[in-house]
Amino acid sequence: MLRWNPHFHAIVLEGGFDEEGTFFYIPFSSLQSMVEIFRHGVIKLLVEKELLNQSFARNLLSWHPSGFSQDAGPSSNRRLRPGIDNSVRILDTEAQDSLAQYMARPPLSLKKIHYESFKRQFLFHTKYNDFFKENLHVFKASDFLAELTQHIPPKRLQLIRRFGLYSSRTKGRWASLSYVAERAPSGWKANHNHILVSENDSNVDVEGDICKKAWARLLAKIYEIDPFVCPICGYEMKVIAIIEDPVEVRRILKHLIKIGRAPPGVEKGTNQVE
């Protein structure tokens, strides 16, 4: 009942953020194709690790059914077989916490074992198991330790990996990414409140940069021009100041009209800028 049953879980977003902080929803689809890719990847890995030979690998790939499946039923009805389970969609914080805790749990709960020193044996009590046809098993102390050592990972093996926004490199920059900090877990916000407060001014600058990029992208899409590309040399330009004083704006517009570079809709010699 303590057999080693390797499998993995993943928490994956259905979509992602672009450089401007906009989230795009991309729902999962074609899970059966993902099952086949996963199957070939696992068998290829076993061959590369010399745990399977080429002949046996070809035999596995010819199996119908393959042994890999997409299980989408309730957890109580799932069969013990490798595959991709799409039965759980995390729609609330409680479900997120529950799955994250399950992924990080130890392989054995101390509440399930009891050691009888006078008999030198372990009692393992758990839910009824359809495979073993029992919910209580008695181990000799030596047998129990032998079964338990299967679950001890090799030295320096990383059991939990994080990618994207949760990778260590990106997570260290959450405070500087306003669209991420706003959606961060409450625990992270509580631990980084001093950083968020001290970076209020910089957050304004970050949001301003995001707006500028969005503005430039829309102009390029609609008018087929890039306002950040110099019309003379073709190099990228940067915004160094924003002029809001009406007097200065009129003076600049008059100069542009005078040299023949009037903005669209303003003709030379007109008084539209008055």
Secondary structure, 3 states (H helix, E strand, C coil): CCCCCCCCCCCCCCEEECCCCCEEECCCCCHHHHHHHHHHHHHHHHHHCCCCCHHHHHHHHCCCCCCCEEECCCHHHCCCCCEEECCCCCCCHHHHHHHHHHHCCCCCCHHHEEEECCCCEEEEEEEEECCCCEEEEEEEHHHHHHHHHHHCCCCCCCCCCCCHHHCHHHHCCHHHCHHHHCCCCHHHHHHCHHHHHHCHHHHHHHHHHHHHHHHHHHHHHHHCCCCCECCCCCCECCCCCCCCCHHHHHHHHHHHHHCCCCCCCCCCCCCCCC
